Amino acid sequence: MGIFNWLKNLFSSPSPVEPTPAPAPAPVSKPAPKKAEPKKAVAKAEPKVTKASLSKLTKSQIEEKGREFGIEVDKRQKKDKLISEVLAASKKA
């Protein structure tokens, strides 16, 4: 029985612990809503196609980009070849 009491004392706390209530959070004041400005019609320029931007894309995404320029690329080719084809097509367009 001695070992069971030892284990019981090992895994139990010696005195009951009373939880202390957490302090109430300070009230947060909301800023006054800003007046909505009318949106201006700004034509976003198509970001330039660079070798660095194309190298971040997957082969499928490069193929889609090529379709935007009116060419069809073969995804079975190496990625570098696809990039060079799409770059050439983007400079023509």
N, C-alpha and C positions, 0 to 999 in steps of 0.2 A: 504494500500500500504506500510505502514511502516514495517510490518512484512516480506514482500517479499524482500524489500531492505536489511533488516537485515540478512535474510537467504542467499541472494546473496553475501553479504559481508562476511558472515561466511564461505561459501564454495569456495570463489575465493581468489586468492592471491592479496595483495594490489598493487604490482608492478610486471610487467612481469619479469620473470627470464630468463636470457640468459644462455644457456648451455655453459660451458667452455670446450674447446677441451681437450681431454685426452692427456697426454704426450706420445710421440712415444715410444714403447718398445725398449729396448736396443737390438742390434743384437746379436743373439745367435750363438756362433761358434760351429760347429759340430766337435766332436773328430774324428781323423783319424780312418778309419775302421781297425780293427785288422785282422791279417791273420788267416784264419781258420785252426785250427789244425786238423789233421786227427783223426777221432773218433776211439777210441780203442774199440775192441770187448770185452766188459765186460759182463760176464754172471751174471745177477742179481739173487741173492739168493732169493728164495721164503721166504717172511717174516714168521716167526714162528707163528703158530696158538696157541694163548693163550686164556684163559678164558676171560680176559679183552678185547682182540680184537674181540672175538666172541660176547660178550655181547653188543658191539656197533652196531652190524648188526641186520637187521630185520630177521624175521623167514624165509622169502623167500631167503634172502641172505645166511642164515645159511644152508638152504636146498641145495643151489647151491654149497656151500663150501663142504658139505658132499658128493655131487656127484663127486667132485674133488678127494676125497679119496675113491671113489667106494662104498659108502653106500647110501641108500635111507632112509631119515628120514620122519616121519609123522608130518606135520605142525600142526596137531590138538593137539599135545602134548604141554606141557608148554615149554617155551623158555629155562628154565634151563635144562630140560631133553634133548632137542635138542643139547644144547651146550655140555653137558657131552658125548653124543653119538659121536658128531663130534670130540671132543677132544680125545676120546678113539681111534677113527679110524685114527686120525692124528699121534698118537704115534705108531700105528702098521705099518703105511706106511713109 
